[in-house]
Amino acid sequence: MGTDTEFKHHANPTVRRGRRSRPFQRGGTQRYSCNQHNGCVSNIWLRVWPTLWLTFPVRVYTRYKPIRPKWHWHNAWYALGSVVGLLFLGWMIWRMARSYDVQPALVENKPLSARAPVPAQPARPTNAPVAQPVQPMVTNTAPALQPDIAETPGMRPVRDVLEAQIALAARGISCGPLDGVLGSQTRAALRAYQRSAGLLISGMLDAQTRRALTVKTPVFTNYVVTREDVARLLPVSPTWVGKSQQLRMDYATLLELIAEKTRSHPGLVRRLNNGVDWDALGPGTAVTVVALEEPRVRAQAASVRISLADKILEVFDADGNLIAHFPCSIARAVEKRPLGQLRVVTVVRNPNYTFNPQLFPESAEARRLTQKLIIPPGPNNPVGTAWIGLDRPGYGIHGTPNPEQVGRTESHGCFRLANWDAEFLAGLVWVGMPVYVE
């Protein structure tokens, strides 16, 4: 049996046994061939090189090209998102910096020779204790007030938060009771004014808003207590039955009367009159209060919008311009908050109130009552001094005897405003006006 087998290589290959194994040589190639004669194959080569039973040349490559990374479109989206995020972060930092109006200290521009000489400091012993500067305490209370009643009449830009609240109230934009504190309701009022005036909406009393917002001077005035003020004072019964038996639900104290007449927080009235004994106040006594202007009506109201999330009520004209802005309270229970379009069906000033015990299951007194009660009118009436009924039974917009609590989620379904805001709104709305609750 004859066999002619040709085996060519550059170096000794490393051969592994197996059906799919291939000769391997680093850095070169191998060439194998096998020829048959008379249909017979050498058994020797078959046993030694079982993997070389081939009928064609085989070329083995041992060097490979590096794999190039593939480009994916999502990499571009990641890069674009990072750039947008950095730009947004920079814009937020710039906006926060613009919100704070820091005025630099004025430096007197005089030559050194004209300035007063600096007195020499006495020598201090080396072992003497060094006095540390006293750090001012930062509190969350309103700043001290120094009212100037004798200020020249006129108009000027506002100087602080209290003057901004007074100026906003004169434009029909209420911050709730005036207190001189930059709280959430004042920020919402500033945003409403900035939006309507085309300013940067920051909710802060920045330099641009101060220049645009002017206040009438003098900002403060005197209020003289009259005999009629003292005569109308009447204690308010703590029970529903006692309230129904009163002649009227009038003011209980002079502090409450003066605070509501000037749309101020009782704490602000106290700060303006330090040392005043409010229990001993009588007719003829003068107290310092803010000088308020009546809000000006600039156009006819066309619609009312109530935002449940922001707890605000706003009035717009037919062109969508803002006429009035008020903070309001909404229902405590989510299922009692109406949504969608409602309409005004009635407007009543100085109303009475029908107390239904079934609507107050949380009251122990109401659970004992078996009939409805009629509460007489007055500023301490549960619905205040104005009632605007809506086309949903039992729902309306009204005042409250507690204006300091406006802006919370505590009502049984109605929308509560401060008494002075409810009275102003009652003069704007008309029967059939749409009210959108969002």
CORLIN-V340202 format. One record per backbone hydrogen bond with DSSP energy under -1.0 kcal/mol. CO is the residue of the C=O (numbers start at 1). NH is the residue of the N-H. E is the energy in kcal/mol with one decimal. If there is no record, write none. Layout:
co = [CO CO]
nh = [NH NH]
e = [E E]
This chain:
co = [6 8 24 25 31 37 40 42 43 44 45 49 52 72 73 74 75 76 77 78 79 80 81 82 83 84 85 86 87 88 89 90 91 92 93 94 95 100 108 125 154 156 160 161 162 163 164 165 166 168 168 169 170 172 178 181 183 184 185 186 187 188 189 190 191 192 193 194 200 204 206 207 208 209 213 215 217 219 221 223 225 226 227 228 239 240 243 249 251 253 254 255 256 257 258 259 263 265 266 267 268 273 282 285 287 289 303 304 305 306 307 307 311 312 313 314 315 315 316 316 317 321 324 325 326 329 330 330 333 334 340 342 343 344 346 348 353 355 356 357 360 363 365 373 375 377 378 381 383 385 386 387 388 389 389 392 395 396 397 398 402 403 408 411 415 416 418 419 420 421 422 425 425 430 433 434 435 436 437]
nh = [33 31 14 28 8 40 37 46 47 48 49 52 54 75 77 78 79 80 81 82 83 84 85 86 87 88 89 90 91 92 93 94 95 96 97 98 99 102 110 128 217 215 164 165 166 167 168 169 170 171 173 172 296 325 265 183 187 188 189 190 191 192 193 194 195 196 197 199 202 206 210 211 212 213 158 156 154 291 289 287 284 230 231 232 243 244 246 380 234 257 258 259 260 261 262 264 178 269 270 271 272 276 285 225 223 221 316 436 314 438 311 312 328 307 326 305 323 324 302 303 320 317 315 174 313 416 410 411 336 337 437 435 391 432 389 387 375 373 359 360 363 367 369 355 353 249 381 384 399 350 399 348 397 345 346 395 390 415 388 417 405 406 330 332 398 329 422 423 424 425 426 428 429 433 344 304 342 306 340]
e = [-1.3 -1.6 -1.6 -1.2 -1.6 -1.6 -1.1 -1.4 -2.0 -2.1 -2.9 -1.5 -2.4 -1.1 -1.4 -2.1 -2.1 -2.5 -2.6 -2.0 -2.0 -2.4 -2.4 -2.2 -2.3 -2.5 -2.3 -2.3 -2.2 -2.2 -2.1 -2.2 -2.3 -2.4 -2.0 -1.9 -1.2 -1.0 -1.6 -1.4 -3.0 -2.9 -1.8 -2.5 -2.1 -2.5 -2.5 -2.2 -1.7 -1.0 -2.6 -1.5 -1.5 -2.3 -2.8 -1.9 -2.2 -2.1 -2.0 -2.4 -2.4 -2.1 -2.3 -2.9 -2.4 -2.1 -2.2 -2.6 -1.1 -1.7 -2.2 -2.0 -1.5 -2.1 -2.1 -1.7 -1.3 -3.4 -2.8 -2.5 -3.5 -1.6 -2.4 -1.5 -2.0 -2.0 -1.2 -2.8 -2.8 -1.9 -2.9 -2.3 -2.1 -2.2 -1.7 -3.1 -2.4 -1.7 -2.0 -2.0 -2.0 -1.6 -1.6 -2.8 -3.3 -2.8 -2.3 -3.1 -2.8 -3.0 -1.5 -1.2 -2.1 -2.5 -2.7 -2.8 -3.2 -1.3 -3.2 -1.7 -1.6 -1.9 -2.3 -3.2 -3.1 -1.2 -1.1 -2.0 -1.1 -1.7 -2.9 -3.0 -1.5 -2.9 -1.6 -3.1 -3.8 -2.1 -1.7 -1.5 -1.5 -1.6 -1.1 -3.6 -2.3 -2.7 -1.9 -2.3 -1.8 -3.0 -1.4 -3.1 -2.6 -2.7 -1.3 -2.2 -2.2 -2.3 -2.8 -2.5 -1.6 -1.3 -1.8 -2.6 -2.2 -1.8 -2.8 -2.3 -1.7 -2.5 -2.1 -1.5 -2.1 -2.3 -1.9 -1.9 -3.3 -3.0 -2.1]
